[in-house]
Amino acid sequence: MTWVGILILIVCIWLAFKVVGVLFKILLWGAVLVGLWWVAAPFLGLPRPF
């Protein structure tokens, strides 16, 4: 493998880690929103999500 191939491989691995990090943040924000809904729903007269 040439140095260009190694460089492309390193960049692809770095981008994969960035994408996984963004997806993890989106998942955590979704969990926060569901938790807030779970706590606030009875006080606001809304149905619980589950």
Backbone as a printed PyTorch tensor [residue, N CA C, xyz], in Angstrom:
tensor([[[  0.8540,  -1.1760,   0.0000],
         [  0.0000,   0.0000,   0.0000],
         [  0.9010,   1.2420,   0.0000]],

        [[  0.5470,   2.1860,  -0.8170],
         [  1.3560,   3.3980,  -0.9080],
         [  1.0210,   4.3400,   0.2370]],

        [[  1.7990,   5.3980,   0.3400],
         [  1.5570,   6.3650,   1.4170],
         [  0.2440,   7.0980,   1.1870]],

        [[ -0.1880,   7.2240,  -0.0680],
         [ -1.4830,   7.8620,  -0.3470],
         [ -2.6170,   6.9800,   0.1700]],

        [[ -2.4990,   5.6780,  -0.0270],
         [ -3.5070,   4.7490,   0.4720],
         [ -3.5870,   4.7580,   1.9850]],

        [[ -2.4290,   4.8030,   2.6350],
         [ -2.3980,   4.8610,   4.0960],
         [ -3.0180,   6.1620,   4.5880]],

        [[ -2.7210,   7.2580,   3.9180],
         [ -3.2960,   8.5520,   4.2910],
         [ -4.8150,   8.5480,   4.1260]],

        [[ -5.3040,   7.9890,   3.0270],
         [ -6.7520,   7.9090,   2.8070],
         [ -7.3990,   7.0250,   3.8670]],

        [[ -6.7550,   5.9280,   4.2300],
         [ -7.2790,   5.0420,   5.2670],
         [ -7.3710,   5.7590,   6.6070]],

        [[ -6.3520,   6.5070,   6.9630],
         [ -6.3560,   7.2510,   8.2260],
         [ -7.4630,   8.2960,   8.2340]],

        [[ -7.6430,   9.0070,   7.1170],
         [ -8.7010,  10.0180,   7.0350],
         [-10.0740,   9.3670,   7.1420]],

        [[-10.2710,   8.2150,   6.5100],
         [-11.5580,   7.5170,   6.5870],
         [-11.8550,   7.0450,   8.0060]],

        [[-10.8470,   6.5340,   8.6960],
         [-11.0460,   6.1140,  10.0890],
         [-11.3850,   7.3120,  10.9620]],

        [[-10.7000,   8.4230,  10.7550],
         [-10.9760,   9.6440,  11.5240],
         [-12.4050,  10.1220,  11.2800]],

        [[-12.8410,  10.1190,  10.0130],
         [-14.2060,  10.5410,   9.6950],
         [-15.2400,   9.5870,  10.2900]],

        [[-14.9400,   8.2900,  10.3230],
         [-15.8590,   7.3250,  10.9250],
         [-16.0310,   7.6140,  12.4100]],

        [[-14.9460,   7.9380,  13.1080],
         [-15.0540,   8.2870,  14.5240],
         [-15.8710,   9.5590,  14.7130]],

        [[-15.7190,  10.5300,  13.8140],
         [-16.4970,  11.7680,  13.9100],
         [-17.9900,  11.4790,  13.7300]],

        [[-18.3320,  10.6380,  12.7640],
         [-19.7370,  10.3010,  12.5090],
         [-20.3320,   9.5660,  13.7010]],

        [[-19.5920,   8.6260,  14.2790],
         [-20.0790,   7.8970,  15.4500],
         [-20.2840,   8.8570,  16.6150]],

        [[-19.4000,   9.8190,  16.7800],
         [-19.5550,  10.8040,  17.8470],
         [-20.8030,  11.6430,  17.6730]],

        [[-21.0900,  12.0600,  16.4520],
         [-22.2940,  12.8580,  16.1930],
         [-23.5440,  12.0210,  16.4460]],

        [[-23.5510,  10.7760,  15.9910],
         [-24.7060,   9.9070,  16.2220],
         [-24.9150,   9.6540,  17.7090]],

        [[-23.8270,   9.5100,  18.4660],
         [-23.9330,   9.3080,  19.9090],
         [-24.5190,  10.5420,  20.5840]],

        [[-24.1140,  11.7370,  20.1480],
         [-24.6710,  12.9610,  20.7120],
         [-26.1550,  13.0840,  20.4040]],

        [[-26.5530,  12.7370,  19.1860],
         [-27.9720,  12.7820,  18.8280],
         [-28.7650,  11.7990,  19.6820]],

        [[-28.2180,  10.6120,  19.9090],
         [-28.8850,   9.6190,  20.7450],
         [-29.0220,  10.1120,  22.1810]],

        [[-27.9800,  10.7430,  22.7120],
         [-28.0510,  11.2670,  24.0740],
         [-29.0760,  12.3900,  24.1900]],

        [[-29.1330,  13.2960,  23.2120],
         [-30.1290,  14.3650,  23.2420],
         [-31.5360,  13.7920,  23.1440]],

        [[-31.7210,  12.7450,  22.3680],
         [-33.0270,  12.0790,  22.3090],
         [-33.4100,  11.4930,  23.6530]],

        [[-32.4480,  10.8900,  24.3500],
         [-32.7190,  10.3390,  25.6780],
         [-33.0620,  11.4450,  26.6660]],

        [[-32.3900,  12.5870,  26.5650],
         [-32.6950,  13.7200,  27.4440],
         [-34.1110,  14.2240,  27.1850]],

        [[-34.4890,  14.3490,  25.9220],
         [-35.8320,  14.8280,  25.5960],
         [-36.9090,  13.8550,  26.0660]],

        [[-36.6790,  12.5580,  25.8980],
         [-37.6440,  11.5630,  26.3790],
         [-37.7330,  11.6140,  27.9000]],

        [[-36.6090,  11.7820,  28.5720],
         [-36.6250,  11.8900,  30.0350],
         [-37.3770,  13.1210,  30.5120]],

        [[-37.1610,  14.2440,  29.8450],
         [-37.9010,  15.4540,  30.2110],
         [-39.3910,  15.2850,  29.9680]],

        [[-39.7550,  14.6570,  28.8540],
         [-41.1640,  14.3980,  28.5630],
         [-41.7570,  13.4880,  29.6360]],

        [[-41.0030,  12.4690,  30.0420],
         [-41.4720,  11.5110,  31.0410],
         [-41.7490,  12.2150,  32.3710]],

        [[-40.9030,  13.1750,  32.7300],
         [-41.0670,  13.8800,  34.0020],
         [-42.1540,  14.9480,  33.9030]],

        [[-42.2010,  15.6840,  32.7930],
         [-43.0960,  16.8330,  32.6820],
         [-44.5040,  16.4620,  32.2330]],

        [[-44.6950,  15.3160,  31.6060],
         [-46.0000,  14.9630,  31.0500],
         [-47.1150,  14.9360,  32.0970]],

        [[-46.9310,  14.3450,  33.2730],
         [-48.0310,  14.3370,  34.2410],
         [-48.4150,  15.7460,  34.7190]],

        [[-47.4470,  16.6320,  34.8320],
         [-47.7370,  17.9880,  35.2940],
         [-48.4620,  18.8110,  34.2330]],

        [[-48.2130,  18.5130,  32.9660],
         [-48.8130,  19.2680,  31.8690],
         [-50.0860,  18.6230,  31.3360]],

        [[-50.4750,  17.4890,  31.8820],
         [-51.6760,  16.8100,  31.4290],
         [-51.5070,  16.1040,  30.0960]],

        [[-50.2800,  15.7530,  29.7510],
         [-49.9990,  15.0720,  28.4910],
         [-49.8360,  13.5730,  28.7440]],

        [[-50.0670,  12.7540,  27.7260],
         [-49.8570,  11.3140,  27.9270],
         [-48.3700,  10.9830,  28.0250]],

        [[-48.0580,   9.9700,  28.7990],
         [-46.6670,   9.5190,  28.8960],
         [-46.2770,   8.7920,  27.6190]],

        [[-45.0080,   8.8450,  27.2500],
         [-44.6080,   8.2330,  25.9760],
         [-44.7130,   6.7100,  25.9570]],

        [[-44.5960,   6.0430,  27.1220],
         [-44.6640,   4.5780,  27.1410],
         [-45.6860,   4.1300,  28.1490]]])
